[in-house]
Amino acid sequence: MHPLRPLPDFWYPIARILLVLKALLTATAPPAFPSIAAHIYAELRLSGALVRRYLFALAHEFQLPPAHPCPAPAPARQSTEAPSSARSHASGFRICEPISLSRGGARAPVPDTYVEWALALQRVEALLAALRRPDPIARRIALRLARRRPPRLRELPVPAFVIRRIAPVFDILLMQLDALAQPDAWAGIGLDSS
């Protein structure tokens, strides 16, 4: 039996969305990708917003150890380890949301549909990896929240043209997660109010 995931009411629906998206991509031959590309990109934007807000919600529940006085700085040493910014990009998942989620931005065309297909599959894999092991990322977010340097979350998680494509249940899931991810922004706003 699998252990219960943190915030299971959110983890399991997000995991199902990503697994269906991965199955759709792996069942599609790369030359046929352009016929489903618009649907895939909309789902990726929704999935990215869901995973990111899930991680922020976990970060708000993270119990950080009490702060200790800073010890004297250690002497500088040469390290072969990649800097933290490089590590976060190497994982394929960015905590901060992209600056522009608008549809009108110019997007450089990728002539090779194999490349587009592979990049979409890679993005799904990165989101699944973040969902499978959320603790390290949630801890990083919690530390940044404690230092009052929170990563950026957009006021509107996904653009309107994506919201129009998805079922209302996913919009509700997104709002509920956003309320947990950004409690200050949702203070005094009840999701059950009509």
Backbone as CSV, one residue per row, in Angstrom:
resi,resn,N_x,N_y,N_z,CA_x,CA_y,CA_z,C_x,C_y,C_z
1,MET,0.850,-1.201,0.000,0.000,0.000,0.000,0.884,1.248,0.000
2,HIS,0.519,2.210,-0.847,1.299,3.437,-0.945,1.005,4.338,0.249
3,PRO,2.030,5.061,0.744,1.776,5.998,1.843,0.875,7.137,1.367
4,LEU,0.134,7.690,2.300,-0.756,8.804,1.977,0.086,10.016,1.607
5,ARG,-0.251,10.630,0.517,0.488,11.807,0.066,0.057,13.032,0.860
6,PRO,0.950,14.036,0.986,0.528,15.274,1.651,-0.590,15.947,0.858
7,LEU,-1.576,16.493,1.557,-2.745,17.127,0.934,-3.324,16.229,-0.159
8,PRO,-3.777,15.023,0.205,-4.204,14.045,-0.821,-5.363,14.520,-1.686
9,ASP,-6.235,15.397,-1.147,-7.357,15.899,-1.947,-6.882,16.672,-3.171
10,PHE,-5.656,17.156,-3.124,-5.087,17.879,-4.255,-4.062,17.036,-5.003
11,TRP,-3.255,16.254,-4.263,-2.175,15.496,-4.891,-2.721,14.527,-5.928
12,TYR,-3.737,13.755,-5.576,-4.224,12.718,-6.490,-4.862,13.279,-7.765
13,PRO,-5.709,14.323,-7.679,-6.220,14.876,-8.953,-5.116,15.452,-9.842
14,ILE,-4.120,16.121,-9.228,-3.031,16.691,-10.030,-2.232,15.563,-10.683
15,ALA,-1.931,14.520,-9.901,-1.179,13.385,-10.452,-1.949,12.734,-11.594
16,ARG,-3.262,12.615,-11.448,-4.070,11.997,-12.517,-4.017,12.842,-13.792
17,ILE,-4.129,14.161,-13.652,-4.057,15.046,-14.815,-2.729,14.845,-15.538
18,LEU,-1.643,14.825,-14.778,-0.316,14.699,-15.382,-0.105,13.330,-16.018
19,LEU,-0.593,12.282,-15.375,-0.430,10.939,-15.935,-1.237,10.772,-17.223
20,VAL,-2.433,11.356,-17.266,-3.234,11.307,-18.502,-2.534,12.096,-19.605
21,LEU,-1.981,13.246,-19.237,-1.267,14.071,-20.212,-0.041,13.327,-20.749
22,LYS,0.681,12.645,-19.866,1.845,11.867,-20.300,1.420,10.712,-21.209
23,ALA,0.333,10.043,-20.837,-0.159,8.936,-21.664,-0.577,9.435,-23.047
24,LEU,-1.213,10.600,-23.097,-1.622,11.177,-24.384,-0.402,11.484,-25.247
25,LEU,0.626,12.064,-24.628,1.832,12.405,-25.386,2.567,11.159,-25.867
26,THR,2.697,10.163,-25.007,3.438,8.962,-25.412,2.670,8.142,-26.445
27,ALA,1.346,8.277,-26.468,0.545,7.555,-27.460,0.467,8.294,-28.791
28,THR,0.949,9.532,-28.824,0.893,10.341,-30.040,2.231,10.286,-30.757
29,ALA,2.219,9.947,-31.997,3.445,9.979,-32.793,3.865,11.439,-32.956
30,PRO,5.156,11.743,-32.809,5.595,13.139,-32.917,5.097,13.880,-34.152
31,PRO,5.021,13.263,-35.356,4.502,14.026,-36.495,3.047,14.472,-36.318
32,ALA,2.285,13.777,-35.465,0.890,14.155,-35.240,0.738,15.180,-34.111
33,PHE,1.848,15.570,-33.493,1.769,16.486,-32.344,1.093,17.815,-32.661
34,PRO,1.334,18.435,-33.823,0.677,19.727,-34.078,-0.844,19.690,-33.960
35,SER,-1.458,18.543,-34.229,-2.922,18.462,-34.151,-3.442,18.548,-32.718
36,ILE,-2.597,18.230,-31.719,-3.038,18.306,-30.314,-2.241,19.339,-29.525
37,ALA,-1.366,20.078,-30.200,-0.452,20.982,-29.498,-1.185,22.024,-28.660
38,ALA,-2.228,22.655,-29.205,-2.945,23.697,-28.451,-3.531,23.125,-27.168
39,HIS,-4.105,21.928,-27.261,-4.674,21.269,-26.075,-3.567,20.954,-25.063
40,ILE,-2.447,20.430,-25.527,-1.334,20.067,-24.641,-0.784,21.294,-23.936
41,TYR,-0.578,22.382,-24.679,-0.013,23.584,-24.066,-0.962,24.173,-23.021
42,ALA,-2.268,24.144,-23.282,-3.234,24.626,-22.292,-3.185,23.759,-21.032
43,GLU,-3.123,22.441,-21.220,-3.053,21.527,-20.067,-1.746,21.706,-19.292
44,LEU,-0.667,21.976,-20.006,0.611,22.192,-19.327,0.582,23.457,-18.480
45,ARG,-0.058,24.486,-18.988,-0.168,25.718,-18.193,-1.002,25.477,-16.942
46,LEU,-2.112,24.768,-17.086,-2.944,24.443,-15.932,-2.165,23.561,-14.957
47,SER,-1.515,22.515,-15.461,-0.784,21.586,-14.598,0.349,22.283,-13.861
48,GLY,1.072,23.152,-14.570,2.152,23.899,-13.927,1.639,24.770,-12.790
49,ALA,0.509,25.440,-13.024,-0.074,26.287,-11.982,-0.535,25.439,-10.794
50,LEU,-1.133,24.280,-11.067,-1.596,23.404,-9.982,-0.416,22.893,-9.153
51,VAL,0.626,22.409,-9.817,1.779,21.870,-9.090,2.450,22.968,-8.276
52,ARG,2.625,24.131,-8.887,3.291,25.231,-8.191,2.502,25.634,-6.944
53,ARG,1.181,25.740,-7.063,0.372,26.121,-5.915,0.320,25.013,-4.862
54,TYR,0.361,23.775,-5.307,0.438,22.654,-4.370,1.719,22.765,-3.532
55,LEU,2.831,23.076,-4.175,4.098,23.209,-3.463,4.071,24.388,-2.497
56,PHE,3.447,25.480,-2.888,3.326,26.630,-1.993,2.434,26.281,-0.799
57,ALA,1.356,25.541,-1.036,0.483,25.123,0.064,1.255,24.242,1.047
58,LEU,2.075,23.332,0.537,2.914,22.505,1.416,3.910,23.369,2.179
59,ALA,4.463,24.370,1.512,5.447,25.241,2.160,4.840,25.959,3.353
60,HIS,3.564,26.354,3.244,2.911,27.041,4.362,2.700,26.105,5.551
61,GLU,2.675,24.793,5.302,2.524,23.821,6.384,3.868,23.314,6.898
62,PHE,4.949,23.682,6.226,6.276,23.181,6.580,6.699,23.741,7.931
63,GLN,7.148,22.872,8.825,7.646,23.293,10.130,9.165,23.477,10.033
64,LEU,9.583,24.722,10.008,11.013,25.002,9.929,11.617,24.965,11.322
65,PRO,12.872,24.516,11.443,13.518,24.547,12.758,13.723,25.991,13.194
66,PRO,13.792,26.234,14.515,13.994,27.615,14.965,15.318,28.162,14.458
67,ALA,15.317,29.453,14.190,16.520,30.092,13.657,17.587,30.152,14.734
68,HIS,18.819,29.835,14.350,19.958,29.898,15.256,20.831,31.068,14.852
69,PRO,21.591,31.599,15.830,22.529,32.669,15.436,23.487,32.156,14.375
70,CYS,23.828,33.021,13.467,24.712,32.614,12.367,26.114,32.348,12.908
71,PRO,26.701,31.211,12.582,28.084,30.958,12.991,29.041,31.812,12.169
72,ALA,30.283,31.832,12.620,31.296,32.587,11.873,31.426,31.991,10.481
73,PRO,31.622,32.832,9.472,31.715,32.294,8.106,32.899,31.350,7.971
74,ALA,32.670,30.266,7.273,33.719,29.287,7.022,34.647,29.821,5.943
75,PRO,35.897,29.388,5.971,36.811,29.860,4.912,36.318,29.407,3.543
76,ALA,36.580,30.244,2.571,36.128,29.940,1.211,36.834,28.694,0.700
77,ARG,36.089,27.860,-0.026,36.675,26.661,-0.598,36.137,26.481,-2.005
78,GLN,36.897,25.800,-2.789,36.473,25.523,-4.155,35.457,24.397,-4.126
79,SER,34.359,24.556,-4.849,33.327,23.529,-4.880,33.044,23.133,-6.322
80,THR,32.864,21.841,-6.505,32.500,21.362,-7.846,30.999,21.278,-8.001
81,GLU,30.249,21.583,-6.918,28.785,21.498,-6.971,28.231,22.704,-7.708
82,ALA,27.179,22.474,-8.468,26.557,23.570,-9.222,25.887,24.537,-8.262
83,PRO,25.876,25.848,-8.563,25.165,26.788,-7.712,23.683,26.441,-7.637
84,SER,23.024,26.938,-6.559,21.621,26.547,-6.337,20.733,26.959,-7.492
85,SER,21.014,28.115,-8.119,20.178,28.522,-9.244,20.307,27.547,-10.396
86,ALA,21.536,27.051,-10.623,21.723,26.082,-11.704,21.029,24.771,-11.364
87,ARG,21.090,24.372,-10.075,20.423,23.132,-9.677,18.922,23.239,-9.887
88,SER,18.331,24.380,-9.555,16.883,24.502,-9.703,16.476,24.457,-11.173
89,HIS,17.331,25.000,-12.058,16.993,24.953,-13.476,17.270,23.578,-14.061
90,ALA,18.288,22.886,-13.499,18.616,21.564,-14.023,17.496,20.572,-13.783
91,SER,16.731,20.784,-12.698,15.642,19.855,-12.411,14.507,19.988,-13.420
92,GLY,14.478,21.093,-14.150,13.422,21.274,-15.135,12.169,21.917,-14.585
93,PHE,12.169,22.239,-13.289,10.983,22.853,-12.685,11.379,24.157,-12.035
94,ARG,10.730,25.233,-12.438,10.999,26.550,-11.868,9.924,26.887,-10.849
95,ILE,10.359,27.387,-9.678,9.413,27.766,-8.632,8.591,28.971,-9.086
96,CYS,9.279,29.987,-9.621,8.588,31.205,-10.055,7.849,30.933,-11.358
97,GLU,6.719,31.609,-11.498,5.962,31.469,-12.739,6.598,32.325,-13.827
98,PRO,6.419,31.937,-15.077,6.971,32.747,-16.174,6.423,34.163,-16.126
99,ILE,7.222,35.109,-16.601,6.808,36.514,-16.566,5.566,36.719,-17.414
100,SER,5.514,36.125,-18.576,4.380,36.337,-19.475,3.630,35.033,-19.702
101,LEU,2.341,35.064,-19.356,1.471,33.931,-19.662,0.430,34.326,-20.694
102,SER,0.611,35.492,-21.285,-0.397,35.969,-22.224,-0.254,35.261,-23.557
103,ARG,-1.344,35.219,-24.275,-1.369,34.529,-25.561,-0.717,35.368,-26.649
104,GLY,-0.724,36.689,-26.457,-0.290,37.573,-27.532,1.208,37.641,-27.741
105,GLY,2.017,37.122,-26.773,3.463,37.202,-26.906,3.958,36.426,-28.111
106,ALA,4.954,36.971,-28.785,5.502,36.294,-29.958,6.262,35.063,-29.504
107,ARG,5.981,33.951,-30.107,6.628,32.686,-29.764,7.428,32.232,-30.970
108,ALA,8.712,32.005,-30.704,9.558,31.591,-31.819,9.098,30.232,-32.312
109,PRO,8.853,30.108,-33.618,8.395,28.821,-34.130,9.499,27.777,-34.054
110,VAL,9.120,26.581,-33.684,10.063,25.468,-33.678,9.697,24.609,-34.880
111,PRO,10.556,24.554,-35.883,10.175,23.864,-37.113,10.034,22.355,-36.943
112,ASP,10.744,21.784,-35.979,10.763,20.335,-35.828,9.697,19.893,-34.834
113,THR,8.670,19.193,-35.298,7.608,18.745,-34.392,8.121,17.723,-33.394
114,TYR,9.202,17.020,-33.730,9.814,16.084,-32.774,10.342,16.845,-31.559
115,VAL,10.913,18.024,-31.800,11.438,18.845,-30.708,10.290,19.331,-29.826
116,GLU,9.224,19.835,-30.439,8.073,20.305,-29.664,7.479,19.183,-28.824
117,TRP,7.334,18.019,-29.444,6.789,16.863,-28.735,7.684,16.479,-27.556
118,ALA,8.998,16.441,-27.780,9.947,16.068,-26.727,9.965,17.090,-25.597
119,LEU,9.876,18.375,-25.941,9.854,19.414,-24.911,8.588,19.328,-24.059
120,ALA,7.459,19.050,-24.687,6.209,18.901,-23.928,6.294,17.699,-22.991
121,LEU,6.829,16.603,-23.472,6.982,15.404,-22.636,7.959,15.659,-21.499
122,GLN,9.020,16.381,-21.784,10.003,16.722,-20.752,9.361,17.592,-19.665
123,ARG,8.494,18.515,-20.076,7.809,19.385,-19.107,6.888,18.563,-18.201
124,VAL,6.148,17.615,-18.793,5.280,16.748,-17.986,6.120,15.952,-16.996
125,GLU,7.246,15.413,-17.450,8.121,14.631,-16.568,8.654,15.486,-15.421
126,ALA,9.006,16.746,-15.708,9.501,17.641,-14.658,8.411,17.919,-13.623
127,LEU,7.180,18.131,-14.076,6.068,18.364,-13.140,5.790,17.124,-12.306
128,LEU,5.827,15.944,-12.933,5.632,14.696,-12.188,6.738,14.489,-11.160
129,ALA,7.979,14.803,-11.521,9.102,14.651,-10.588,8.925,15.577,-9.389
130,ALA,8.480,16.808,-9.624,8.244,17.747,-8.517,7.106,17.260,-7.629
131,LEU,6.110,16.627,-8.223,4.972,16.124,-7.463,5.349,14.872,-6.667
132,ARG,6.213,14.028,-7.240,6.631,12.795,-6.544,7.477,13.112,-5.317
133,ARG,8.358,14.114,-5.433,9.235,14.479,-4.323,9.071,15.966,-4.031
134,PRO,7.949,16.341,-3.402,7.692,17.775,-3.207,8.454,18.401,-2.041
135,ASP,8.913,17.587,-1.087,9.488,18.149,0.137,10.682,19.083,-0.079
136,PRO,11.685,18.701,-0.892,12.819,19.631,-1.056,12.409,20.984,-1.637
137,ILE,11.499,20.962,-2.603,11.073,22.231,-3.219,10.219,23.014,-2.234
138,ALA,9.293,22.330,-1.537,8.443,23.020,-0.557,9.290,23.619,0.561
139,ARG,10.333,22.918,0.960,11.227,23.446,2.008,11.927,24.710,1.520
140,ARG,12.411,24.698,0.268,13.051,25.906,-0.280,12.082,27.074,-0.288
141,ILE,10.837,26.809,-0.692,9.831,27.880,-0.717,9.573,28.371,0.699
142,ALA,9.456,27.433,1.675,9.205,27.809,3.067,10.327,28.692,3.608
143,LEU,11.557,28.367,3.270,12.688,29.196,3.712,12.607,30.590,3.115
144,ARG,12.237,30.666,1.848,12.112,31.984,1.215,10.949,32.774,1.797
145,LEU,9.853,32.076,2.123,8.727,32.755,2.764,9.135,33.280,4.135
146,ALA,9.902,32.479,4.890,10.352,32.897,6.223,11.275,34.104,6.146
147,ARG,12.015,34.209,5.052,12.926,35.355,4.876,12.238,36.540,4.217
148,ARG,10.941,36.415,4.020,10.146,37.482,3.386,10.610,37.780,1.974
149,ARG,11.101,36.736,1.283,11.462,36.873,-0.126,10.743,35.790,-0.912
150,PRO,9.408,35.849,-0.931,8.673,34.752,-1.570,8.855,34.740,-3.077
151,PRO,8.902,33.537,-3.644,8.904,33.455,-5.115,7.600,34.017,-5.667
152,ARG,7.638,34.415,-6.908,6.483,35.075,-7.517,5.404,34.066,-7.914
153,LEU,4.173,34.375,-7.529,2.995,33.687,-8.055,2.110,34.749,-8.681
154,ARG,1.612,34.479,-9.850,0.784,35.463,-10.538,-0.596,35.539,-9.914
155,GLU,-1.206,36.730,-10.020,-2.547,36.918,-9.481,-3.549,36.022,-10.197
156,LEU,-3.425,35.915,-11.512,-4.255,34.990,-12.286,-3.372,33.812,-12.681
157,PRO,-3.611,32.637,-12.099,-2.713,31.504,-12.329,-2.550,31.114,-13.792
158,VAL,-3.635,31.123,-14.533,-3.575,30.791,-15.963,-4.408,31.805,-16.722
159,PRO,-4.064,32.065,-17.969,-4.820,33.068,-18.732,-6.247,32.620,-19.026
160,ALA,-7.076,33.579,-19.375,-8.509,33.319,-19.590,-8.745,32.289,-20.684
161,PHE,-7.924,32.289,-21.737,-8.185,31.339,-22.826,-7.948,29.896,-22.375
162,VAL,-7.119,29.690,-21.334,-6.940,28.350,-20.777,-8.131,27.991,-19.900
163,ILE,-8.567,28.939,-19.079,-9.723,28.689,-18.199,-10.940,28.300,-19.028
164,ARG,-11.126,28.939,-20.198,-12.281,28.612,-21.046,-12.212,27.191,-21.592
165,ARG,-10.996,26.625,-21.701,-10.829,25.285,-22.269,-11.037,24.170,-21.243
166,ILE,-10.914,24.480,-19.952,-10.921,23.420,-18.947,-12.291,23.275,-18.298
167,ALA,-12.522,22.121,-17.714,-13.788,21.875,-17.016,-13.844,22.727,-15.747
168,PRO,-15.058,23.143,-15.335,-15.183,23.984,-14.139,-14.573,23.353,-12.885
169,VAL,-14.566,22.028,-12.800,-14.009,21.379,-11.611,-12.519,21.703,-11.452
170,PHE,-11.791,21.859,-12.578,-10.374,22.189,-12.485,-10.178,23.645,-12.075
171,ASP,-11.082,24.507,-12.501,-11.027,25.905,-12.074,-11.243,25.994,-10.567
172,ILE,-12.184,25.210,-10.045,-12.445,25.197,-8.597,-11.227,24.661,-7.851
173,LEU,-10.647,23.570,-8.354,-9.446,22.998,-7.743,-8.317,24.025,-7.705
174,LEU,-8.160,24.753,-8.792,-7.120,25.776,-8.874,-7.366,26.883,-7.855
175,MET,-8.618,27.333,-7.712,-8.929,28.387,-6.740,-8.690,27.903,-5.308
176,GLN,-9.097,26.664,-5.015,-8.883,26.134,-3.660,-7.397,26.042,-3.334
177,LEU,-6.607,25.580,-4.294,-5.164,25.499,-4.071,-4.546,26.888,-3.946
178,ASP,-5.024,27.824,-4.748,-4.499,29.184,-4.684,-4.782,29.803,-3.323
179,ALA,-5.943,29.493,-2.740,-6.272,30.006,-1.403,-5.314,29.453,-0.352
180,LEU,-4.877,28.193,-0.510,-3.898,27.618,0.418,-2.484,28.143,0.140
181,ALA,-2.187,28.373,-1.131,-0.847,28.812,-1.521,-0.608,30.276,-1.181
182,GLN,-1.662,31.091,-1.243,-1.542,32.528,-0.978,-2.585,32.953,0.055
183,PRO,-2.443,32.503,1.300,-3.487,32.793,2.294,-3.701,34.284,2.532
184,ASP,-2.645,35.086,2.447,-2.802,36.534,2.665,-3.673,37.155,1.576
185,ALA,-3.480,36.726,0.336,-4.264,37.269,-0.779,-5.731,36.869,-0.688
186,TRP,-6.016,35.709,-0.074,-7.383,35.207,0.013,-8.036,35.495,1.360
187,ALA,-7.353,36.246,2.237,-7.913,36.534,3.563,-9.244,37.259,3.423
188,GLY,-10.274,36.731,4.061,-11.609,37.340,4.028,-12.431,36.982,2.823
189,ILE,-11.880,36.204,1.907,-12.640,35.781,0.723,-13.027,34.326,0.924
190,GLY,-14.327,34.040,0.964,-14.781,32.674,1.129,-15.075,32.031,-0.219
191,LEU,-14.551,30.835,-0.438,-14.826,30.150,-1.699,-16.249,29.645,-1.770
192,ASP,-16.902,29.461,-0.599,-18.260,28.915,-0.590,-19.322,29.998,-0.750
193,SER,-18.900,31.275,-0.698,-19.886,32.340,-0.803,-20.416,32.402,-2.224
194,SER,-21.712,32.740,-2.359,-22.302,32.794,-3.690,-22.634,34.205,-4.070
